Amino acid sequence: TAAWNAVTHGVKRWVLFEPATPKRIAKAKDVVQKGEDTEAIMYFDFLLPRLKEAYPDVRSYEGLQHPGDIIFVPGDWWHGVLNLEDCVAVTQNYCGPDNFDSVWCRARKDREKVAFLWWRNMRKFAPRLYERALELNS
């Protein structure tokens, strides 16, 4: 899904990669060394600089998010976030008419239980979406 995030207190550091970036590269699988993990602090301090050096043609977008800032992360964009200090933020995933088909298909594949609960509620509260989901299921 796409998502938005609004910070009320603190500062977050973000990195985003375009959807064409292979998962293995965005997750720094090729540059992680023995004894390291991919937690945010390790990723931003060590892995991301190595990743940029190893793959100079891969486009990444970085920025700081301060109180009052809102970031929108489009669907299928790989991203990482590091709280630079204690943070309070509100986030919400987004699924609308423009991305329903892809979100539904991915949910069915990756989150079967969530998809079932969603489908059950669509049947009751959003019959048109329920019908579209049925079409996509076949």
N, CA, C and O of each residue as an XYZ file, in Angstrom:
552
protein
N       0.834     -1.191      0.000
C       0.000      0.000      0.000
C       0.869      1.242      0.000
O       2.066      1.185      0.280
N       0.263      2.330     -0.310
C       0.898      3.624     -0.111
C       0.641      4.006      1.348
O      -0.227      3.425      1.999
N       1.380      4.963      1.850
C       1.184      5.379      3.239
C       1.606      6.833      3.401
O       2.391      7.372      2.621
N       1.057      7.442      4.440
C       1.532      8.775      4.825
C       1.949      8.715      6.286
O       1.465      7.877      7.047
N       2.850      9.610      6.672
C       3.358      9.665      8.036
C       3.498     11.131      8.421
O       4.082     11.926      7.686
N       2.954     11.475      9.583
C       3.028     12.860     10.094
C       3.717     12.843     11.454
O       3.293     12.124     12.358
N       4.773     13.629     11.599
C       5.509     13.715     12.861
C       4.969     14.875     13.679
O       4.801     15.983     13.171
N       4.697     14.606     14.965
C       4.286     15.681     15.875
C       5.426     16.097     16.805
O       5.510     17.256     17.214
N       6.301     15.148     17.134
C       7.466     15.432     17.989
C       8.636     14.584     17.519
O       8.460     13.422     17.156
N       9.839     15.168     17.526
C      11.033     14.427     17.149
C      11.389     14.596     15.689
O      10.767     15.363     14.955
N      12.416     13.850     15.287
C      12.924     13.929     13.917
C      13.166     12.510     13.402
O      13.732     11.672     14.105
N      12.733     12.253     12.172
C      12.940     10.973     11.516
C      13.828     11.173     10.294
O      13.734     12.188      9.603
N      14.683     10.203     10.040
C      15.485     10.194      8.816
C      14.909      9.119      7.898
O      14.675      7.987      8.321
N      14.684      9.487      6.643
C      14.069      8.584      5.663
C      15.006      8.330      4.503
O      15.798      9.193      4.125
N      14.909      7.138      3.942
C      15.497      6.828      2.642
C      14.433      6.072      1.855
O      13.764      5.185      2.385
N      14.287      6.433      0.593
C      13.335      5.764     -0.297
C      14.044      5.352     -1.571
O      14.937      6.044     -2.060
N      13.624      4.200     -2.104
C      14.150      3.694     -3.365
C      12.985      3.489     -4.315
O      11.904      3.069     -3.903
N      13.205      3.784     -5.578
C      12.173      3.611     -6.594
C      11.768      2.144     -6.703
O      12.567      1.260     -6.396
N      10.538      1.874     -7.136
C      10.056      0.487     -7.213
C      10.919     -0.434     -8.070
O      10.939     -1.641     -7.830
N      11.622      0.094     -9.049
C      12.465     -0.745     -9.910
C      13.716     -1.254     -9.196
O      14.388     -2.156     -9.696
N      14.031     -0.690     -8.044
C      15.207     -1.133     -7.297
C      14.979     -2.546     -6.779
O      13.984     -2.790     -6.097
N      15.872     -3.480     -7.083
C      15.694     -4.840     -6.571
C      15.676     -4.878     -5.046
O      16.412     -4.145     -4.386
N      14.831     -5.735     -4.501
C      14.690     -5.883     -3.054
C      16.042     -6.140     -2.393
O      16.351     -5.559     -1.353
N      16.836     -7.003     -2.994
C      18.136     -7.368     -2.425
C      19.035     -6.137     -2.255
O      19.773     -6.029     -1.276
N      18.965     -5.218     -3.214
C      19.781     -4.002     -3.125
C      19.211     -3.065     -2.072
O      19.946     -2.590     -1.207
N      17.909     -2.790     -2.133
C      17.305     -1.863     -1.173
C      17.507     -2.334      0.267
O      17.701     -1.518      1.168
N      17.462     -3.627      0.480
C      17.628     -4.172      1.827
C      19.101     -4.398      2.181
O      19.410     -4.917      3.254
N      20.004     -4.012      1.282
C      21.455     -4.057      1.513
C      21.981     -5.463      1.756
O      22.978     -5.637      2.457
N      21.326     -6.467      1.187
C      21.735     -7.856      1.414
C      23.144     -8.139      0.905
O      23.835     -8.993      1.460
N      23.578     -7.446     -0.129
C      24.900     -7.698     -0.714
C      26.034     -6.987      0.013
O      27.203     -7.282     -0.236
N      25.714     -6.063      0.902
C      26.778     -5.311      1.585
C      26.819     -5.561      3.090
O      27.715     -5.066      3.773
N      25.873     -6.313      3.607
C      25.890     -6.629      5.030
C      27.036     -7.609      5.303
O      27.247     -8.562      4.552
N      27.762     -7.358      6.378
C      28.906     -8.198      6.721
C      28.581     -9.077      7.919
O      27.622     -8.829      8.651
N      29.392    -10.098      8.104
C      29.187    -11.045      9.199
C      29.117    -10.291     10.529
O      29.940     -9.423     10.818
N      28.120    -10.647     11.318
C      27.946    -10.015     12.627
C      27.079     -8.766     12.600
O      26.747     -8.219     13.652
N      26.707     -8.306     11.402
C      25.853     -7.127     11.283
C      24.408     -7.558     11.079
O      24.130     -8.667     10.624
N      23.497     -6.659     11.427
C      22.086     -6.901     11.151
C      21.578     -5.756     10.290
O      22.346     -4.874      9.908
N      20.299     -5.768      9.987
C      19.745     -4.714      9.134
C      18.796     -3.807      9.904
O      17.924     -3.172      9.311
N      18.963     -3.741     11.230
C      18.175     -2.780     12.014
C      18.492     -1.368     11.528
O      19.550     -1.125     10.947
N      17.577     -0.451     11.768
C      17.675      0.898     11.198
C      18.992      1.598     11.505
O      19.583      2.203     10.611
N      19.464      1.531     12.735
C      20.702      2.244     13.090
C      21.882      1.685     12.303
O      22.711      2.447     11.807
N      21.963      0.379     12.186
C      23.034     -0.260     11.421
C      22.879      0.074      9.933
O      23.859      0.355      9.244
N      21.647      0.039      9.458
C      21.384      0.304      8.048
C      21.847      1.708      7.664
O      22.590      1.876      6.697
N      21.411      2.710      8.420
C      21.741      4.090      8.064
C      23.209      4.426      8.303
O      23.810      5.152      7.511
N      23.798      3.909      9.386
C      25.186      4.262      9.711
C      26.216      3.516      8.866
O      27.265      4.072      8.539
N      25.926      2.257      8.509
C      26.940      1.450      7.842
C      26.508      0.903      6.478
O      27.247      1.010      5.500
N      25.321      0.325      6.421
C      24.908     -0.364      5.204
C      24.568      0.593      4.065
O      24.980      0.371      2.927
N      23.828      1.640      4.359
C      23.442      2.582      3.304
C      24.658      3.228      2.631
O      24.680      3.316      1.403
N      25.672      3.685      3.381
C      26.854      4.230      2.691
C      27.546      3.187      1.799
O      27.999      3.514      0.702
N      27.627      1.935      2.268
C      28.227      0.878      1.444
C      27.377      0.593      0.215
O      27.898      0.381     -0.880
N      26.074      0.591      0.407
C      25.144      0.341     -0.694
C      25.323      1.408     -1.778
O      25.385      1.086     -2.964
N      25.406      2.668     -1.371
C      25.582      3.756     -2.342
C      26.909      3.629     -3.090
O      26.996      3.942     -4.277
N      27.936      3.169     -2.384
C      29.236      2.985     -3.026
C      29.199      1.798     -3.997
O      29.748      1.873     -5.096
N      28.556      0.716     -3.588
C      28.509     -0.491     -4.419
C      27.592     -0.329     -5.636
O      27.824     -0.936     -6.681
N      26.557      0.489     -5.491
C      25.568      0.668     -6.564
C      25.351      2.164     -6.821
O      24.288      2.694     -6.500
N      26.334      2.841     -7.390
C      26.221      4.303     -7.571
C      25.083      4.726     -8.506
O      24.642      5.874     -8.454
N      24.606      3.819     -9.355
C      23.539      4.176    -10.293
C      22.140      4.015     -9.698
O      21.155      4.442    -10.299
N      22.055      3.403     -8.525
C      20.748      3.227     -7.884
C      20.333      4.559     -7.269
O      21.077      5.161     -6.495
N      19.143      5.001     -7.624
C      18.655      6.286     -7.117
C      17.996      6.093     -5.764
O      17.129      5.236     -5.593
N      18.417      6.895     -4.816
C      17.778      6.909     -3.498
C      17.445      8.352     -3.156
O      18.083      9.291     -3.631
N      16.437      8.496     -2.326
C      15.973      9.817     -1.916
C      15.994      9.843     -0.399
O      15.380      8.996      0.250
N      16.699     10.809      0.166
C      16.833     10.892      1.612
C      16.346     12.241      2.115
O      16.393     13.246      1.405
N      15.881     12.237      3.344
C      15.451     13.491      3.934
C      15.162     13.342      5.405
O      15.041     12.235      5.932
N      15.055     14.483      6.058
C      14.692     14.539      7.470
C      13.254     15.016      7.587
O      12.824     15.911      6.859
N      12.530     14.423      8.491
C      11.137     14.787      8.739
C      11.045     15.371     10.144
O      11.374     14.708     11.127
N      10.600     16.604     10.224
C      10.502     17.336     11.493
C       9.037     17.462     11.911
O       8.141     17.169     11.119
N       8.789     17.894     13.148
C       7.392     18.086     13.578
C       6.626     18.975     12.592
O       7.098     20.036     12.183
N       5.449     18.515     12.232
C       4.617     19.236     11.276
C       4.804     18.779      9.838
O       3.986     19.099      8.976
N       5.876     18.032      9.569
C       6.112     17.520      8.222
C       5.308     16.244      7.997
O       5.140     15.427      8.902
N       4.822     16.093      6.781
C       4.110     14.884      6.375
C       4.821     14.323      5.154
O       5.151     15.056      4.221
N       5.053     13.019      5.170
C       5.654     12.352      4.015
C       4.653     11.351      3.464
O       3.960     10.664      4.215
N       4.589     11.281      2.148
C       3.763     10.293      1.470
C       4.703      9.306      0.797
O       5.565      9.698      0.010
N       4.534      8.025      1.107
C       5.357      6.976      0.506
C       4.488      6.225     -0.501
O       3.556      5.525     -0.106
N       4.778      6.362     -1.790
C       3.968      5.657     -2.783
C       4.091      4.141     -2.634
O       5.091      3.641     -2.119
N       3.083      3.426     -3.081
C       3.115      1.972     -3.030
C       4.307      1.424     -3.801
O       4.707      1.976     -4.826
N       4.863      0.344     -3.299
C       5.981     -0.374     -3.911
C       7.314      0.355     -3.833
O       8.286     -0.102     -4.435
N       7.397      1.460     -3.121
C       8.681      2.123     -2.915
C       9.312      1.532     -1.659
O       8.715      1.571     -0.583
N      10.519      0.984     -1.797
C      11.253      0.508     -0.629
C      11.626      1.716      0.206
O      11.974      2.764     -0.339
N      11.557      1.583      1.524
C      11.916      2.710      2.374
C      12.449      2.226      3.712
O      12.157      1.118      4.163
N      13.229      3.082      4.323
C      13.747      2.840      5.660
C      13.608      4.110      6.467
O      13.670      5.215      5.927
N      13.420      3.945      7.767
C      13.214      5.091      8.655
C      14.029      4.896      9.924
O      14.077      3.800     10.483
N      14.664      5.963     10.370
C      15.414      5.955     11.627
C      14.960      7.146     12.451
O      15.025      8.284     11.988
N      14.502      6.892     13.671
C      14.177      7.981     14.590
C      15.489      8.531     15.130
O      16.252      7.805     15.768
N      15.754      9.806     14.879
C      16.988     10.419     15.352
C      16.891     10.866     16.800
O      17.900     11.162     17.439
N      15.674     10.911     17.308
C      15.403     11.209     18.715
C      14.038     10.612     19.030
O      13.373     10.084     18.138
N      13.617     10.689     20.279
C      12.289     10.178     20.609
C      11.266     10.851     19.711
O      11.274     12.072     19.558
N      10.387     10.059     19.118
C       9.434     10.581     18.151
C       8.013     10.163     18.489
O       7.767      9.103     19.065
N       7.090     11.034     18.110
C       5.670     10.703     18.099
C       5.194     11.020     16.688
O       5.402     12.123     16.182
N       4.557     10.041     16.063
C       4.089     10.227     14.695
C       2.811      9.429     14.484
O       2.520      8.478     15.209
N       2.070      9.836     13.486
C       0.851      9.135     13.084
C       1.075      8.667     11.657
O       1.543      9.428     10.811
N       0.738      7.413     11.395
C       0.880      6.896     10.040
C      -0.380      6.144      9.652
O      -1.090      5.612     10.506
N      -0.647      6.108      8.365
C      -1.826      5.407      7.871
C      -1.519      4.856      6.495
O      -1.023      5.575      5.627
N      -1.806      3.599      6.295
C      -1.691      3.025      4.960
C      -2.882      3.488      4.140
O      -3.949      3.795      4.671
N      -2.670      3.529      2.830
C      -3.705      4.036      1.937
C      -4.019      2.994      0.870
O      -3.122      2.463      0.215
N      -5.289      2.719      0.713
C      -5.765      1.889     -0.392
C      -7.008      2.569     -0.939
O      -7.990      2.757     -0.221
N      -6.962      2.932     -2.201
C      -8.087      3.605     -2.837
C      -8.346      3.018     -4.210
O      -7.744      2.010     -4.579
N      -9.229      3.633     -4.965
C      -9.555      3.118     -6.299
C      -8.335      3.013     -7.215
O      -8.285      2.141     -8.083
N      -7.365      3.887     -7.027
C      -6.193      3.905     -7.900
C      -5.234      2.750     -7.647
O      -4.469      2.386     -8.540
N      -5.256      2.161     -6.448
C      -4.304      1.086     -6.169
C      -4.961     -0.170     -5.596
O      -4.265     -1.078     -5.142
N      -6.289     -0.230     -5.613
C      -6.977     -1.370     -5.001
C      -6.539     -2.701     -5.590
O      -6.239     -3.632     -4.842
N      -6.495     -2.814     -6.915
C      -6.174     -4.100     -7.538
C      -4.823     -4.640     -7.056
O      -4.717     -5.805     -6.673
N      -3.813     -3.804     -7.078
C      -2.486     -4.281     -6.675
C      -2.425     -4.568     -5.184
O      -1.797     -5.540     -4.765
N      -3.075     -3.728     -4.375
C      -3.070     -3.954     -2.923
C      -3.814     -5.245     -2.586
O      -3.350     -6.031     -1.760
N      -4.959     -5.465     -3.216
C      -5.734     -6.678     -2.944
C      -4.948     -7.930     -3.336
O      -4.885     -8.890     -2.569
N      -4.353     -7.920     -4.522
C      -3.597     -9.094     -4.972
C      -2.404     -9.376     -4.064
O      -2.116    -10.531     -3.750
N      -1.725     -8.340     -3.650
C      -0.584     -8.539     -2.748
C      -1.049     -9.027     -1.381
O      -0.419     -9.905     -0.793
N      -2.138     -8.472     -0.871
C      -2.651     -8.913      0.438
C      -3.023    -10.391      0.385
O      -2.721    -11.143      1.311
N      -3.674    -10.803     -0.690
C      -4.049    -12.222     -0.819
C      -2.833    -13.122     -0.842
O      -2.861    -14.234     -0.316
N      -1.768    -12.637     -1.452
C      -0.551    -13.440     -1.570
C       0.268    -13.444     -0.276
O       0.729    -14.496      0.169
N       0.447    -12.262      0.324
C       1.382    -12.114      1.444
C       0.726    -12.105      2.824
O       1.383    -12.409      3.819
N      -0.553    -11.764      2.895
C      -1.217    -11.614      4.199
C      -2.601    -12.261      4.147
O      -3.617    -11.568      4.198
N      -2.635    -13.577      4.047
C      -3.882    -14.296      3.800
C      -4.952    -14.026      4.856
O      -6.119    -13.831      4.518
N      -4.561    -14.015      6.135
C      -5.553    -13.800      7.200
C      -6.122    -12.388      7.142
O      -7.327    -12.185      7.289
N      -5.241    -11.416      6.926
C      -5.694    -10.027      6.805
C      -6.617     -9.893      5.596
O      -7.649     -9.225      5.663
N      -6.237    -10.532      4.493
C      -7.054    -10.459      3.281
C      -8.443    -11.061      3.521
O      -9.446    -10.514      3.061
N      -8.500    -12.171      4.232
C      -9.795    -12.787      4.509
C     -10.682    -11.856      5.339
O     -11.863    -11.687      5.034
N     -10.115    -11.252      6.388
C     -10.896    -10.331      7.226
C     -11.347     -9.117      6.420
O     -12.481     -8.658      6.556
N     -10.471     -8.613      5.597
C     -10.791     -7.471      4.742
C     -11.916     -7.840      3.781
O     -12.873     -7.082      3.622
N     -11.802     -9.003      3.140
C     -12.794     -9.480      2.184
C     -14.160     -9.634      2.850
O     -15.185     -9.250      2.288
N     -14.156    -10.198      4.051
C     -15.406    -10.376      4.803
C     -16.063     -9.029      5.091
O     -17.282     -8.892      4.982
N     -15.263     -8.046      5.456
C     -15.812     -6.715      5.724
C     -16.243     -6.000      4.454
O     -17.218     -5.248      4.464
N     -15.525     -6.228      3.362
C     -15.945     -5.642      2.086
C     -17.331     -6.152      1.708
O     -18.175     -5.395      1.229
N     -17.547     -7.426      1.927
C     -18.842     -8.019      1.568
C     -19.977     -7.288      2.271
O     -21.043     -7.060      1.700
N     -19.720     -6.923      3.531
C     -20.745     -6.283      4.347
C     -20.830     -4.766      4.098
O     -21.923     -4.210      3.997
N     -19.679     -4.113      4.001
C     -19.652     -2.647      4.000
C     -19.299     -2.004      2.652
O     -19.550     -0.816      2.452
N     -18.725     -2.772      1.735
C     -18.312     -2.209      0.444
C     -18.572     -3.234     -0.652
O     -17.630     -3.811     -1.196
N     -19.846     -3.466     -0.980
C     -20.189     -4.533     -1.929
C     -19.533     -4.395     -3.299
O     -19.221     -5.407     -3.927
N     -19.314     -3.170     -3.780
C     -18.670     -3.013     -5.088
C     -17.214     -3.479     -5.041
O     -16.726     -4.131     -5.964
N     -16.538     -3.136     -3.958
C     -15.154     -3.613     -3.805
C     -15.132     -5.126     -3.645
O     -14.245     -5.796     -4.173
N     -16.095     -5.658     -2.926
C     -16.207     -7.106     -2.754
C     -16.323     -7.784     -4.121
O     -15.653     -8.784     -4.377
N     -17.163     -7.247     -4.989
C     -17.327     -7.809     -6.332
C     -16.028     -7.710     -7.131
O     -15.661     -8.639     -7.850
N     -15.338     -6.577     -6.998
C     -14.055     -6.419     -7.704
C     -13.047     -7.439     -7.178
O     -12.306     -8.035     -7.960
N     -13.012     -7.644     -5.881
C     -12.107     -8.623     -5.297
C     -12.398    -10.019     -5.832
O     -11.479    -10.783     -6.126
N     -13.686    -10.348     -5.955
C     -14.070    -11.652     -6.513
C     -13.547    -11.800     -7.945
O     -13.046    -12.860     -8.319
N     -13.665    -10.743     -8.738
C     -13.149    -10.777    -10.119
C     -11.647    -11.029    -10.126
O     -11.140    -11.826    -10.915
N     -10.949    -10.340     -9.239
C      -9.487    -10.499     -9.177
C      -9.089    -11.873     -8.678
O      -8.026    -12.379     -9.040
N      -9.924    -12.483     -7.854
C      -9.602    -13.799     -7.306
C      -9.670    -14.896     -8.358
O      -9.007    -15.925     -8.231
N     -10.472    -14.678     -9.400
C     -10.651    -15.749    -10.388
C      -9.637    -15.699    -11.503
O      -9.667    -16.537    -12.404
